[in-house]
């Protein structure tokens, strides 16, 4: 029987402080949580200068639709996407902070939600007229992926925290019709090509965002990529030099 309730051995950063701990570190953890929550708060509101303040110069982030990308390029393509009609929002559900000296890892529970227009299901109910369905508009849907941001922070020589790298664990997702009276048609064969944690999100991104090729190896709730990211988080807190 597979072990579905445990994490890989050796992935817990035992030298880090998290809940409780010295009172002075509570303030440090609060700073880090506030920075992490700035991603959805600032990006969704187009507050780009505030968004940039979360990161150290030269930081890199990953998303399903961009892959690994510098923070400045990510801001640029996010603006371009918004101009082209991309509508991405986030909901925050809580954070944990592992802190070890001048290094920290924040894992922030969130839901990524993106709105799309998909072709309608044109299967007609009994006695419906075909010409009625030729006029049916595209179907608005929200693709939602529950995830955990995994944010690698470092304090610089001036005492300022900033993110160096941001990745995600994609845990589960779903597709929700905005109007429950209208549902989209889905290509099951294509849907099956994407990982379960962000399957519907990836499907819609490739279907609706021209030129986008979604990464198919993002960390999920379990598996090799999940375990690798946990090991990288521990190595970061242990002070190792990493390129994530």
Secondary structure, DSSP 8 states (H G I E B T S, - for coil): ----S---TT-S-TT-B-SSS-HHHHHHHHHHHHHHHHHHHHHHTT-HHHHHTTEEEEEEEEETTTEEEEHHHHHHHHHHHHHTT-EEEEEEEEEEEEEETTEEEEEEEEEEEEEEEE-B-----TT--HHHHHT---EEEEEEEEEEEEEEEEE-TTS-EEEEEEEEEEEEEEEEESSTT--B---HHHHTTS-GGGHHHHHHHHHHSTT----S----SSSHHHHHHHHHHHHHHTT-----
